[in-house]
Amino acid sequence: MNTYRLMILTPDKTLFDGEVAELIARTTEGDVGILAGHIRYAAILKTGALTIKMPDGTTRTAAEAGGVLKVSDERTTVMTTAAEWAEEIDPDWAERSRQDALRKIEQYKNEPDRLERANLKLQRALNRLAVSGRK
């Protein structure tokens, strides 16, 4: 099985830096799969799941909050504002965040800037719940 180097970076940390067999990510144009030898590529990521197939065949999933995906000859890099592994997500906290976002959406329905931030918060909370296995 061919592998390549994947880095997943946030402003606070390097979530992952290692060899993988495949990455599946959600872009603004739809899901994309990256295998070893992929052509150079760049895309904007939507809030969604990153699924990584490891060289031993196991998979890992992370929730990411939007960003950029870049494939070069040397490596594939995901730069995102936030990312966490599925097993690290606290579903109860994500549910509280979802409820808070829904309250803010109702509260700020006449304030476009605040409403947009509340909708983004809701998307991130729903994504965390989905990736954690609790919808």
N, C-alpha and C positions, 0 to 999 in steps of 0.2 A: 504494500500500500504506500503510495507516494504521500509525502507530507510537506508542509511548508510552515514557516514561522508566522505566528499570529500574535499581535499585541492588542490588548484592550486597555485603553487609557481613559482616565477621568481627570479632572483638575486636581483631585486629592490623592490619587493612587494609580498604580498599575494593577488592574484586576487580573490580567493574565499576560504571560509572556512565555510562549513555548511552541512546540511542534503540534500541529493538528492535521487531520486528514480532510476535514471539510468544515466550512462555516456557512450557516444559513442565517440571513439577516433580512429584516423588513426595511425596504427603501421606499421613497415616495412614489416609485414606479411599480412596486410590488416586491415579492420575496425574491431574493437572489441567493444562489448557492455558489460558493467559491471552493474550487478544488486546486490542488497543486498544478502549476503551469498555466493558471488563468491569465488572460491578457491583462495588461495595465487597465485599471478601471477606477473610477471614483463615483460615489453616489451619496446623496443625502439620506440619512436614516430617519425613519419615523420612530416614535415611541413603540417599542415592541420587544420581542424576544430575540436573543442571539442563541442559536443552537450550535454547539461545537461537537464534532465527532472526533474523538481522540484516536491516536494511532492504534490503540488496543481494541477499538470498536465501541467503547463506551461513549456515552454522550453527556454533556453538561449543558445546562441552560441558564442564561442570565437575563434579567430584566434590564433594559437600557432605555434612557429617556431622550432619545434623539441625538443626532450628531452626524459624523461623517465616516464613510468607509473608503479606504484607499488601498488598492492592490498595486504593488510595484514588483519589480523583479526580485527584490531582496526579502520582502515580507508583505503581509496584509496587516493594516492598522485600522482599528476602530477607535475613533475619538468621540467620546460621548460626555454629556454633562453629568450623568450619573449612571452607575451600573452596579448590580449586585447579583450574586448567585442565587438561584431559586431556593436553596436550602438555608440561606441567610435571611430571607424575607420573613418578617413578622406579619402574618396574615391579619392579626387583630389590629395592629397599627395601620396596616394598609386599608382595612375596613373603616377605621376611624377617619383616616385621611379622605376616603371616598365620601363619607357622610359630611365631613367639613366642606369638601369641594362642592357638593350639592347645595349646601346651605349658602355658600358664597355665590354660586350661580344664580340662585333666587334673589339674593341680596343685591347683586351688582348687575341685574339684567338691563339697567339703563345706563351703565358705565362701561363702554366698550373695552377699554384697556384692562380694567379689573376683571371683567367678564372673561376675556381671553385668558388671563392668568388662571382664573378659576377652572376654566375648561381644560387647560394644560395639566393642572393639578389632578383633575378627575381622570384624565387619560393615564397619567402616571400611576395613580392608585389602582385603576382597573387593570393595567398591565401587571402590576405587582401581584394582584390577586390571581390573575390568570396564570402567571408564571409559577406562582407558589402552589398552584393546584386548587386554589379556593376561589371559585368564581362567584 
